[in-house]
Amino acid sequence: MAPIRRREALRVVAGGALLALAIGAATTVLVAWALGPVPHPASVGVGWMALACAVGASLVRPIRLLLALRGRGATLVLARVDAPLASATRSAWELAGDGVRGASPELVLAHRTAVLARLRAVRAVDVVPLRPFQR
């Protein structure tokens, strides 16, 4: 899951950076247009605050997506391509973490081994394409 998680994080960070850059540029143009060629110093401060708020607001969604990749949330990325494998991975994660009462250690180990074998066959490139129209 680590390569899939890293690749998805790269995709989210790149998209978030591009979005913040675009919104920052658009906000700069709008603030410059609104303030005119020789603004009052207090107006410049308001313009900078508007720019900071716009860029900060544009980063909320990418940050939430990155936080969702922690732990079992990474299986949601895998579910786009192979839902049964994502479900099996989530259950193996839960069985290994909590130590469910009454679960046979041998069955838990066998399930984990089978899931790991299936995960090794999945390429991160197939799960998280970085080019927008690759799928």
DSSP file (Angstrom, degrees, kcal/mol; ACC not computed):
  #  RESIDUE AA STRUCTURE BP1 BP2  ACC     N-H-->O    O-->H-N    N-H-->O    O-->H-N    TCO  KAPPA ALPHA  PHI   PSI    X-CA   Y-CA   Z-CA
    1    1 A M     >        0   0    0      0, 0.0     4,-2.9     0, 0.0     5,-0.2   0.000 360.0 360.0 360.0 -22.3    0.0    0.0    0.0
    2    2 A A  H  >  +     0   0    0      1,-0.2     4,-2.8     2,-0.2     5,-0.2   0.915 360.0  47.3 -61.0 -45.3    2.9    2.4    0.5
    3    3 A P  H  > S+     0   0    0      0, 0.0     4,-2.3     0, 0.0    -1,-0.2   0.898 114.5  47.7 -63.9 -36.4    3.6    2.9   -3.2
    4    4 A I  H  > S+     0   0    0      2,-0.2     4,-2.4     1,-0.2    -2,-0.2   0.922 113.1  48.2 -67.2 -43.4   -0.1    3.6   -3.9
    5    5 A R  H  X S+     0   0    0     -4,-2.9     4,-2.4     2,-0.2    -1,-0.2   0.918 113.1  47.7 -63.1 -44.0   -0.3    5.9   -0.9
    6    6 A R  H  X S+     0   0    0     -4,-2.8     4,-2.3    -5,-0.2    -2,-0.2   0.913 112.6  48.5 -64.2 -42.4    2.8    7.8   -2.0
    7    7 A R  H  X S+     0   0    0     -4,-2.3     4,-2.1    -5,-0.2    -2,-0.2   0.902 112.6  47.6 -66.8 -40.6    1.6    8.1   -5.6
    8    8 A E  H  X S+     0   0    0     -4,-2.4     4,-2.5     2,-0.2    -1,-0.2   0.894 110.9  52.2 -66.2 -39.4   -1.8    9.4   -4.5
    9    9 A A  H  X S+     0   0    0     -4,-2.4     4,-2.7     2,-0.2     5,-0.2   0.904 108.9  50.5 -62.9 -40.6   -0.2   11.9   -2.1
   10   10 A L  H  X S+     0   0    0     -4,-2.3     4,-2.5     2,-0.2     5,-0.2   0.911 111.0  48.8 -61.8 -42.8    2.0   13.1   -5.0
   11   11 A R  H  X S+     0   0    0     -4,-2.1     4,-2.3     2,-0.2    -2,-0.2   0.911 113.5  46.2 -63.7 -42.8   -1.1   13.5   -7.2
   12   12 A V  H  X S+     0   0    0     -4,-2.5     4,-2.6     2,-0.2    -2,-0.2   0.914 113.9  47.9 -67.3 -43.1   -3.0   15.4   -4.5
   13   13 A V  H  X S+     0   0    0     -4,-2.7     4,-2.5     2,-0.2     5,-0.2   0.922 113.2  47.8 -65.4 -43.8    0.0   17.7   -3.6
   14   14 A A  H  X S+     0   0    0     -4,-2.5     4,-2.3    -5,-0.2    -2,-0.2   0.928 114.5  46.0 -63.7 -44.4    0.6   18.5   -7.3
   15   15 A G  H  X S+     0   0    0     -4,-2.3     4,-2.3    -5,-0.2    -2,-0.2   0.904 113.5  49.4 -64.1 -41.0   -3.1   19.3   -7.9
   16   16 A G  H  X S+     0   0    0     -4,-2.6     4,-2.6     2,-0.2    -2,-0.2   0.881 110.6  50.2 -65.6 -38.6   -3.3   21.3   -4.7
   17   17 A A  H  X S+     0   0    0     -4,-2.5     4,-2.4     2,-0.2    -2,-0.2   0.913 111.7  47.8 -66.6 -42.1   -0.3   23.4   -5.7
   18   18 A L  H  X S+     0   0    0     -4,-2.3     4,-2.4     2,-0.2    -2,-0.2   0.909 113.0  48.7 -64.4 -41.1   -1.6   24.1   -9.1
   19   19 A L  H  X S+     0   0    0     -4,-2.3     4,-2.7     2,-0.2     5,-0.2   0.923 112.2  48.0 -64.1 -44.5   -5.0   25.1   -7.7
   20   20 A A  H  X S+     0   0    0     -4,-2.6     4,-2.5     1,-0.2    -2,-0.2   0.889 112.2  50.3 -64.2 -38.9   -3.4   27.4   -5.1
   21   21 A L  H  X S+     0   0    0     -4,-2.4     4,-2.3     2,-0.2    -2,-0.2   0.922 112.5  46.2 -64.4 -44.3   -1.2   28.9   -7.8
   22   22 A A  H  X S+     0   0    0     -4,-2.4     4,-2.5     2,-0.2    -2,-0.2   0.926 115.3  45.4 -65.7 -44.6   -4.1   29.6  -10.1
   23   23 A I  H  X S+     0   0    0     -4,-2.7     4,-2.6     1,-0.2    -1,-0.2   0.888 112.6  52.0 -68.0 -37.2   -6.3   31.0   -7.4
   24   24 A G  H  X S+     0   0    0     -4,-2.5     4,-2.2    -5,-0.2    -2,-0.2   0.909 111.3  46.9 -63.3 -41.8   -3.4   33.1   -6.1
   25   25 A A  H  X S+     0   0    0     -4,-2.3     4,-2.2     2,-0.2    -2,-0.2   0.930 113.9  47.3 -65.8 -44.8   -2.8   34.5   -9.6
   26   26 A A  H  X S+     0   0    0     -4,-2.5     4,-2.4     1,-0.2    -2,-0.2   0.905 113.0  48.9 -64.0 -40.8   -6.5   35.3  -10.1
   27   27 A T  H  X S+     0   0    0     -4,-2.6     4,-2.8     2,-0.2     5,-0.2   0.893 109.3  52.9 -66.1 -38.9   -6.8   36.9   -6.7
   28   28 A T  H  X S+     0   0    0     -4,-2.2     4,-2.5     2,-0.2    -2,-0.2   0.919 110.4  47.4 -61.4 -43.7   -3.7   39.0   -7.4
   29   29 A V  H  X S+     0   0    0     -4,-2.2     4,-2.4     2,-0.2    -2,-0.2   0.932 114.1  46.8 -63.8 -45.6   -5.1   40.3  -10.6
   30   30 A L  H  X S+     0   0    0     -4,-2.4     4,-2.5     2,-0.2    -2,-0.2   0.904 113.6  47.6 -64.2 -41.6   -8.5   41.1   -9.0
   31   31 A V  H  X S+     0   0    0     -4,-2.8     4,-2.6     2,-0.2     5,-0.2   0.916 112.5  49.4 -66.9 -41.9   -6.9   42.9   -6.1
   32   32 A A  H  X S+     0   0    0     -4,-2.5     4,-1.8    -5,-0.2    -2,-0.2   0.902 112.8  47.7 -63.2 -40.0   -4.6   44.9   -8.3
   33   33 A W  H  < S+     0   0    0     -4,-2.4    -2,-0.2    -5,-0.2    -1,-0.2   0.906 114.4  46.6 -65.7 -41.6   -7.6   45.8  -10.5
   34   34 A A  H  < S+     0   0    0     -4,-2.5    -2,-0.2     1,-0.2    -1,-0.2   0.870 115.8  43.9 -70.8 -36.5   -9.7   46.8   -7.5
   35   35 A L  H  < S-     0   0    0     -4,-2.6     3,-0.2     1,-0.2    -1,-0.2   0.779  99.3-147.9 -82.9 -26.6   -7.0   48.8   -5.7
   36   36 A G     <  -     0   0    0     -4,-1.8    -1,-0.2    -5,-0.2    -2,-0.1  -0.278  38.6 -51.5  86.2-176.4   -5.8   50.7   -8.8
   37   37 A P  S    S+     0   0    0      0, 0.0    -1,-0.2     0, 0.0    -2,-0.0   0.818 131.0  28.1 -72.9 -31.9   -2.3   52.0   -9.7
   38   38 A V  S    S-     0   0    0     -3,-0.2     2,-0.1     2,-0.0    -2,-0.0  -0.726  81.4-177.5-131.1  83.1   -1.5   53.9   -6.4
   39   39 A P        -     0   0    0      0, 0.0    -3,-0.1     0, 0.0    -4,-0.1  -0.353  33.8 -99.5 -81.9 162.1   -3.4   52.3   -3.5
   40   40 A H    >>  -     0   0    0     -5,-0.1     4,-1.7     1,-0.1     3,-0.6  -0.522  35.6-116.4 -71.0 143.7   -3.5   53.5    0.1
   41   41 A P  H 3> S+     0   0    0      0, 0.0     4,-1.6     0, 0.0    -1,-0.1   0.840 116.1  53.9 -55.4 -34.9   -1.1   51.4    2.3
   42   42 A A  H 3> S+     0   0    0      1,-0.2     4,-1.8     2,-0.2     5,-0.1   0.872 106.0  53.3 -67.0 -35.1   -4.0   50.1    4.4
   43   43 A S  H <> S+     0   0    0     -3,-0.6     4,-2.4     1,-0.2    -1,-0.2   0.859 103.9  55.9 -66.6 -35.0   -5.7   48.9    1.2
   44   44 A V  H  X S+     0   0    0     -4,-1.7     4,-2.5     2,-0.2    -1,-0.2   0.906 105.6  52.0 -63.5 -40.2   -2.5   47.0    0.3
   45   45 A G  H  X S+     0   0    0     -4,-1.6     4,-2.1     1,-0.2    -2,-0.2   0.901 109.3  49.1 -61.4 -41.1   -2.7   45.2    3.6
   46   46 A V  H  X S+     0   0    0     -4,-1.8     4,-2.5     2,-0.2    -1,-0.2   0.887 109.7  53.0 -65.2 -38.4   -6.3   44.2    2.9
   47   47 A G  H  X S+     0   0    0     -4,-2.4     4,-2.2     2,-0.2    -2,-0.2   0.915 109.0  48.0 -62.6 -43.2   -5.3   43.0   -0.5
   48   48 A W  H  X S+     0   0    0     -4,-2.5     4,-2.6     2,-0.2    -1,-0.2   0.880 110.9  51.7 -65.1 -36.7   -2.6   40.8    1.0
   49   49 A M  H  X S+     0   0    0     -4,-2.1     4,-2.6     2,-0.2    -2,-0.2   0.914 109.1  50.4 -64.8 -41.8   -5.1   39.5    3.5
   50   50 A A  H  X S+     0   0    0     -4,-2.5     4,-2.3     2,-0.2    -2,-0.2   0.907 111.4  48.8 -62.1 -41.4   -7.5   38.6    0.6
   51   51 A L  H  X S+     0   0    0     -4,-2.2     4,-2.4     2,-0.2     5,-0.2   0.927 112.0  48.1 -63.7 -45.6   -4.7   36.9   -1.2
   52   52 A A  H  X S+     0   0    0     -4,-2.6     4,-2.5     1,-0.2    -2,-0.2   0.902 113.0  48.4 -63.4 -41.1   -3.7   34.9    1.8
   53   53 A C  H  X S+     0   0    0     -4,-2.6     4,-2.6     2,-0.2    -1,-0.2   0.907 111.8  49.1 -65.9 -41.5   -7.3   33.9    2.6
   54   54 A A  H  X S+     0   0    0     -4,-2.3     4,-1.7    -5,-0.2    -2,-0.2   0.933 115.0  43.2 -65.2 -45.6   -8.0   32.8   -1.0
   55   55 A V  H  X S+     0   0    0     -4,-2.4     4,-0.9     2,-0.2    -2,-0.2   0.912 114.8  50.8 -67.6 -41.4   -4.8   30.7   -1.2
   56   56 A G  H >< S+     0   0    0     -4,-2.5     3,-0.7    -5,-0.2     4,-0.4   0.903 109.9  49.7 -61.5 -41.3   -5.4   29.2    2.3
   57   57 A A  H >< S+     0   0    0     -4,-2.6     3,-1.0     1,-0.2     4,-0.5   0.846 106.0  56.7 -66.9 -32.4   -9.0   28.3    1.4
   58   58 A S  H 3< S+     0   0    0     -4,-1.7    -1,-0.2     1,-0.2    -2,-0.2   0.721 104.0  54.8 -71.7 -18.3   -7.8   26.6   -1.8
   59   59 A L  T <X S+     0   0    0     -4,-0.9     4,-1.8    -3,-0.7    -1,-0.2   0.508  84.8  84.7 -91.5  -4.9   -5.5   24.3    0.2
   60   60 A V  H <> S+     0   0    0     -3,-1.0     4,-2.3    -4,-0.4     5,-0.2   0.944  90.2  46.8 -63.5 -49.1   -8.2   23.0    2.5
   61   61 A R  H  > S+     0   0    0     -4,-0.5     4,-2.5     1,-0.2     5,-0.2   0.933 112.1  48.5 -64.1 -47.6   -9.4   20.2    0.2
   62   62 A P  H  > S+     0   0    0      0, 0.0     4,-2.3     0, 0.0    -1,-0.2   0.894 111.7  51.0 -59.9 -36.6   -5.9   18.9   -0.7
   63   63 A I  H  X S+     0   0    0     -4,-1.8     4,-2.3     2,-0.2    -2,-0.2   0.914 109.9  49.4 -66.7 -40.5   -5.0   18.8    3.0
   64   64 A R  H  X S+     0   0    0     -4,-2.3     4,-1.8     1,-0.2    -1,-0.2   0.902 110.5  51.0 -63.3 -39.7   -8.2   16.9    3.9
   65   65 A L  H  X S+     0   0    0     -4,-2.5     4,-0.7     1,-0.2    -2,-0.2   0.896 110.2  49.5 -64.6 -39.4   -7.4   14.4    1.1
   66   66 A L  H >< S+     0   0    0     -4,-2.3     3,-0.9     1,-0.2     4,-0.3   0.906 110.2  50.1 -65.9 -40.8   -3.9   13.9    2.4
   67   67 A L  H >< S+     0   0    0     -4,-2.3     3,-1.2     1,-0.2    -1,-0.2   0.839 104.9  58.8 -65.8 -31.4   -5.1   13.3    5.9
   68   68 A A  H 3< S+     0   0    0     -4,-1.8    -1,-0.2     1,-0.2    -2,-0.2   0.692  93.3  68.2 -71.2 -17.0   -7.6   10.8    4.6
   69   69 A L  T << S+     0   0    0     -3,-0.9     5,-0.4    -4,-0.7    -1,-0.2   0.612  78.1 103.5 -77.6 -11.0   -4.8    8.7    3.2
   70   70 A R  S X  S-     0   0    0     -3,-1.2     3,-1.7    -4,-0.3     4,-0.1  -0.396  88.9 -21.2 -70.5 148.7   -3.5    7.8    6.6
   71   71 A G  G >  S-     0   0    0      1,-0.3     3,-1.3     2,-0.2     4,-0.2  -0.224 133.6  -5.0  60.5-134.8   -4.2    4.4    7.9
   72   72 A R  G >  S+     0   0    0      1,-0.3     3,-1.8     2,-0.1     4,-0.3   0.626 115.5  85.1 -71.3 -12.7   -7.1    2.4    6.4
   73   73 A G  G X> S+     0   0    0     -3,-1.7     3,-1.3     1,-0.3     4,-0.5   0.744  75.6  70.4 -62.1 -22.8   -8.1    5.4    4.2
   74   74 A A  H X> S+     0   0    0     -3,-1.3     4,-1.2    -5,-0.4     3,-0.7   0.756  85.1  68.1 -66.2 -22.6   -5.5    4.4    1.6
   75   75 A T  H <> S+     0   0    0     -3,-1.8     4,-1.7     1,-0.2    -1,-0.3   0.752  87.2  67.4 -69.2 -21.2   -7.7    1.4    0.8
   76   76 A L  H <> S+     0   0    0     -3,-1.3     4,-0.6    -4,-0.3    -1,-0.2   0.848  98.3  52.0 -64.9 -32.6  -10.3    3.9   -0.7
   77   77 A V  H X< S+     0   0    0     -3,-0.7     3,-1.0    -4,-0.5     4,-0.4   0.911 109.7  48.8 -67.3 -42.2   -7.8    4.7   -3.4
   78   78 A L  H >X S+     0   0    0     -4,-1.2     4,-2.6     1,-0.2     3,-1.3   0.802  99.0  68.7 -66.5 -29.5   -7.4    1.0   -4.2
   79   79 A A  H 3< S+     0   0    0     -4,-1.7     4,-0.3     1,-0.3    -1,-0.2   0.735  85.7  69.4 -65.1 -22.3  -11.2    0.6   -4.2
   80   80 A R  T << S+     0   0    0     -3,-1.0    -1,-0.3    -4,-0.6    -2,-0.2   0.837 116.2  22.8 -62.0 -31.2  -11.3    2.7   -7.5
   81   81 A V  T <4 S+     0   0    0     -3,-1.3     2,-0.3    -4,-0.4    -2,-0.2   0.822 139.8  15.2-104.4 -42.3   -9.7   -0.2   -9.3
   82   82 A D     X  +     0   0    0     -4,-2.6     4,-2.1     1,-0.1    -1,-0.2  -0.774  57.9 179.9-142.6  90.8  -10.4   -3.4   -7.3
   83   83 A A  H  > S+     0   0    0     -2,-0.3     4,-2.4    -4,-0.3     5,-0.2   0.893  83.6  52.2 -63.4 -43.0  -13.1   -3.1   -4.7
   84   84 A P  H  > S+     0   0    0      0, 0.0     4,-2.3     0, 0.0    -1,-0.2   0.904 111.3  47.8 -62.0 -38.0  -12.9   -6.7   -3.4
   85   85 A L  H  > S+     0   0    0      2,-0.2     4,-2.5     1,-0.2    -2,-0.2   0.884 110.5  52.3 -68.1 -37.0   -9.1   -6.3   -2.9
   86   86 A A  H  X S+     0   0    0     -4,-2.1     4,-2.3     2,-0.2    -1,-0.2   0.909 110.8  47.7 -63.4 -41.6   -9.7   -3.0   -1.1
   87   87 A S  H  X S+     0   0    0     -4,-2.4     4,-2.3     2,-0.2    -2,-0.2   0.911 112.7  48.2 -65.6 -42.6  -12.2   -4.7    1.2
   88   88 A A  H  X S+     0   0    0     -4,-2.3     4,-2.3     2,-0.2    -2,-0.2   0.888 111.8  50.2 -65.1 -38.4   -9.9   -7.6    1.9
   89   89 A T  H  X S+     0   0    0     -4,-2.5     4,-2.3     2,-0.2    -2,-0.2   0.908 110.2  50.1 -65.5 -42.1   -7.0   -5.2    2.6
   90   90 A R  H  X S+     0   0    0     -4,-2.3     4,-2.3     1,-0.2    -2,-0.2   0.909 112.0  47.4 -63.5 -42.2   -9.2   -3.2    5.0
   91   91 A S  H  X S+     0   0    0     -4,-2.3     4,-2.7     2,-0.2    -2,-0.2   0.893 111.3  50.5 -68.9 -37.4  -10.3   -6.4    6.9
   92   92 A A  H  X S+     0   0    0     -4,-2.3     4,-2.2     2,-0.2    -1,-0.2   0.897 110.7  50.7 -64.2 -38.7   -6.7   -7.6    7.1
   93   93 A W  H  X S+     0   0    0     -4,-2.3     4,-1.9     2,-0.2    -2,-0.2   0.922 112.8  45.5 -62.6 -45.1   -5.7   -4.2    8.5
   94   94 A E  H  X S+     0   0    0     -4,-2.3     4,-2.1     1,-0.2     5,-0.5   0.897 113.0  49.5 -67.9 -40.5   -8.4   -4.3   11.1
   95   95 A L  H  X S+     0   0    0     -4,-2.7     4,-1.0     1,-0.2     5,-0.4   0.883 114.1  45.4 -66.6 -37.2   -7.7   -7.9   12.1
   96   96 A A  H  < S+     0   0    0     -4,-2.2    -1,-0.2    -5,-0.2    -2,-0.2   0.842 116.8  45.1 -74.1 -33.0   -4.0   -7.2   12.5
   97   97 A G  H  < S+     0   0    0     -4,-1.9    -2,-0.2    -5,-0.2    -3,-0.2   0.942 121.4  28.2 -79.8 -48.9   -4.5   -4.0   14.4
   98   98 A D  H  < S-     0   0    0     -4,-2.1    -3,-0.2    -5,-0.2    -2,-0.1   0.723  90.5-131.5 -90.9 -21.9   -7.1   -4.7   17.0
   99   99 A G     <  -     0   0    0     -4,-1.0    -3,-0.1    -5,-0.5    -4,-0.1   0.998  28.0-133.8  64.9  68.8   -6.7   -8.4   17.6
  100  100 A V    >   -     0   0    0     -5,-0.4     3,-1.6    -6,-0.1    -1,-0.1  -0.265  21.6-107.2 -59.4 134.8  -10.3   -9.4   17.3
  101  101 A R  T 3  S+     0   0    0      1,-0.2    -1,-0.1    -3,-0.1     3,-0.1  -0.373 101.2  15.9 -64.8 138.3  -11.5  -11.7   20.0
  102  102 A G  T 3  S+     0   0    0      1,-0.3     2,-0.4    -3,-0.1    -1,-0.2   0.411  90.0 135.1  81.9  -2.9  -12.1  -15.2   19.0
  103  103 A A    <   -     0   0    0     -3,-1.6    -1,-0.3    -8,-0.1     3,-0.0  -0.647  59.3-121.8 -81.7 132.7  -10.1  -14.8   15.7
  104  104 A S     >  -     0   0    0     -2,-0.4     4,-2.4     1,-0.2     5,-0.2  -0.589  11.2-142.8 -72.9 126.3   -7.8  -17.7   15.0
  105  105 A P  H  > S+     0   0    0      0, 0.0     4,-2.3     0, 0.0     5,-0.2   0.842 101.7  54.3 -58.8 -33.2   -4.2  -16.4   14.7
  106  106 A E  H  > S+     0   0    0      2,-0.2     4,-2.4     1,-0.2     5,-0.2   0.910 109.4  46.2 -68.1 -41.4   -3.6  -18.9   11.9
  107  107 A L  H  > S+     0   0    0      2,-0.2     4,-2.6     1,-0.2     5,-0.2   0.895 112.3  50.7 -67.5 -39.4   -6.6  -17.7    9.9
  108  108 A V  H  X S+     0   0    0     -4,-2.4     4,-2.5     2,-0.2    -2,-0.2   0.924 112.5  47.0 -63.0 -44.0   -5.6  -14.1   10.4
  109  109 A L  H  X S+     0   0    0     -4,-2.3     4,-2.5     2,-0.2    -2,-0.2   0.899 112.3  49.6 -64.6 -41.5   -2.1  -14.8    9.2
  110  110 A A  H  X S+     0   0    0     -4,-2.4     4,-2.3     2,-0.2    -2,-0.2   0.912 112.2  48.0 -64.5 -42.1   -3.3  -16.8    6.2
  111  111 A H  H  X S+     0   0    0     -4,-2.6     4,-2.4     2,-0.2    -2,-0.2   0.926 112.7  48.7 -63.3 -44.5   -5.7  -13.9    5.2
  112  112 A R  H  X S+     0   0    0     -4,-2.5     4,-2.6     1,-0.2    -2,-0.2   0.904 111.1  50.2 -63.3 -41.2   -2.9  -11.4    5.6
  113  113 A T  H  X S+     0   0    0     -4,-2.5     4,-2.0     2,-0.2    -1,-0.2   0.908 111.5  48.2 -63.7 -42.6   -0.5  -13.5    3.5
  114  114 A A  H  X S+     0   0    0     -4,-2.3     4,-2.0     2,-0.2    -2,-0.2   0.902 112.6  48.4 -65.7 -40.6   -3.1  -13.9    0.7
  115  115 A V  H  X S+     0   0    0     -4,-2.4     4,-2.5     2,-0.2    -2,-0.2   0.917 110.7  50.8 -66.1 -42.9   -3.9  -10.1    0.7
  116  116 A L  H  X S+     0   0    0     -4,-2.6     4,-2.0     1,-0.2    -1,-0.2   0.881 109.0  51.8 -62.7 -37.5   -0.2   -9.2    0.6
  117  117 A A  H  X S+     0   0    0     -4,-2.0     4,-0.8     1,-0.2    -1,-0.2   0.914 112.2  45.7 -64.8 -41.7    0.3  -11.6   -2.3
  118  118 A R  H  < S+     0   0    0     -4,-2.0     4,-0.5     1,-0.2     3,-0.4   0.875 111.3  53.1 -68.7 -35.6   -2.6   -9.9   -4.2
  119  119 A L  H >< S+     0   0    0     -4,-2.5     3,-1.0     1,-0.2    -2,-0.2   0.849 102.3  58.3 -67.7 -34.0   -1.3   -6.4   -3.3
  120  120 A R  H 3< S+     0   0    0     -4,-2.0    -1,-0.2     1,-0.2    -2,-0.2   0.800 102.2  55.7 -65.1 -26.7    2.2   -7.2   -4.7
  121  121 A A  T 3< S+     0   0    0     -4,-0.8     2,-0.5    -3,-0.4    -1,-0.2   0.651  91.3  87.7 -79.5 -14.8    0.6   -8.0   -8.1
  122  122 A V  S <  S-     0   0    0     -3,-1.0     2,-0.4    -4,-0.5     3,-0.0  -0.730  71.4-144.2 -89.5 128.6   -1.1   -4.5   -8.2
  123  123 A R    >>  -     0   0    0     -2,-0.5     4,-1.3     1,-0.1     3,-0.7  -0.753  10.1-138.9 -92.1 137.5    1.0   -1.8   -9.7
  124  124 A A  H 3> S+     0   0    0     -2,-0.4     4,-2.9     1,-0.2    -1,-0.1   0.818 103.3  62.8 -62.4 -30.6    0.7    1.7   -8.3
  125  125 A V  H 34 S+     0   0    0      1,-0.2    -1,-0.2     2,-0.2     5,-0.1   0.851 103.8  48.0 -63.8 -34.3    0.8    3.1  -11.8
  126  126 A D  H <4 S+     0   0    0     -3,-0.7    -1,-0.2     1,-0.1    -2,-0.2   0.819 115.9  43.3 -75.7 -30.7   -2.5    1.3  -12.6
  127  127 A V  H  < S+     0   0    0     -4,-1.3    -2,-0.2     1,-0.3    -3,-0.1   0.898 126.0  27.3 -82.1 -42.7   -4.2    2.5   -9.4
  128  128 A V  S  < S-     0   0    0     -4,-2.9    -1,-0.3    -5,-0.1     2,-0.3  -0.798  73.5-167.7-125.4  87.9   -3.1    6.1   -9.5
  129  129 A P        -     0   0    0      0, 0.0     6,-0.1     0, 0.0    -3,-0.1  -0.564   9.0-157.9 -73.6 138.1   -2.4    7.5  -12.9
  130  130 A L  S    S+     0   0    0     -2,-0.3    -5,-0.0    -5,-0.1     3,-0.0   0.739  72.1  81.0 -89.9 -23.7   -0.6   10.8  -12.8
  131  131 A R  S >  S-     0   0    0      1,-0.1     3,-1.5     2,-0.0     4,-0.3  -0.690  85.0-129.0 -82.0 137.1   -1.6   11.9  -16.3
  132  132 A P  T 3  S+     0   0    0      0, 0.0     3,-0.3     0, 0.0    -1,-0.1   0.824 101.6  31.9 -57.8 -37.8   -5.2   13.3  -16.3
  133  133 A F  T 3  S+     0   0    0      1,-0.2    -3,-0.0     2,-0.1    -2,-0.0  -0.036  82.2 113.6-113.6  32.2   -6.6   11.3  -19.1
  134  134 A Q    <         0   0    0     -3,-1.5    -1,-0.2     1,-0.2    -4,-0.0   0.823 360.0 360.0 -72.9 -31.0   -4.6    8.1  -18.7
  135  135 A R              0   0    0     -3,-0.3    -1,-0.2    -4,-0.3    -2,-0.1   0.498 360.0 360.0 -72.7 360.0   -7.6    5.9  -17.8
